[in-house]
Amino acid sequence: MDEMFLILSVLLYVFGIILLIVLIILGIRMFNILEKADRVLDNIDKKVNSLDNLFDVIDKTTTGINAITEKVSISMFNLISRLFSRKKKDKEESYNE
């Protein structure tokens, strides 16, 4: 019986040491994977930051186009409203005469 406890305790110690070694190896590999992921994220961040200027140019262009379109539509609206108001005035004058 004592031999069985001795064999089981030795097996537990061996398995514990093996488990500890495996966990250390997995931890080292995880650090390597995290370093690679960090490098990839830094690379992506640089590429995204390089596109910021392009997006600023696009934003300014769309703002300018929007302003021009708004001015044109307001002037067209004013022109059409003037034409209709003149027709109403002409009709009112013709009825009054």
N, C-alpha and C positions, 0 to 999 in steps of 0.2 A: 504494500500500500504506500509506503514511504517512497518507493521507487517511482510509482505512478505520479505522485505529487511533484517529485523532482523533475520527471520528464515533462509534465504539463507546464511547470513553471519555466523550464528552459525553453520549451516551445513558445510560450507566451512572450518571453524576453526576445527570442529570435524574431518572431513575427512583429513585435513592437519595434525592434531595430529596423527591420525591413520596411515597415510602414513609415517610420520616421525618415528613412533614406528616400523612399518614393515621394513623400510629401516635400522634402527639400528639393528634389529634382523638379517636381511639378511647379514649385514656387519660383525656382530660377527660370524655368521656361515661361512662366506667366509674366515675369519681369521683362523678358526679351520680347514677348508679344506686345506688352504695353508700350515698350519703347518704339517698336515698329508702328504701332497704331498712333502714337504721339507724333512720329515723323510724318505719317500720312496726313494727319489732321493739320499739322503745321503747313504742309504743302498745299492742302486744300484752302487753308486760310489765306495764304499768299495769293493764290489764284483768284479767290473771291475778292480780295482787296484790290487786285489789279483791275477787276471789272467795275469797281466803284466809279471810276472816272467815266467809263462808257455809260453807265446808268445815269450819272449826273448830266451828261450831254443829252441823252435821250429825254430826260425829264425836262431840261431847259427847252429842248426843241418842241416837245409836246405842249409845254406851257405857252410858247410863242405861237404855235399853230392854233391853240385854243383861243388865245387873245385875238388873233387875226380873224378867226372864224366868228367869234362873238361880235367884233366890230362890224363885219360884213353883214351878219344876220340882223343886227340892230339897225344898220343903215337901210337894209332892204325892208324891214318892218316899217321904219319911218316913211320910206318912199311909198309903200303900198297904202299906209294909213293916210298920207297926204292925198293920194289919188282918190281914195274913197271919200275923204272929207270934201274934196273939190267937187266930186260928182253930186254929193248931197247938197252942197251949196248951190250948184248950178240948177238942180231940180227944184230947190226951194225958191230960187229966184225966178225960175220959169213959171212956177205956180203963182207967185206973187204978182207977176206982170199981167 
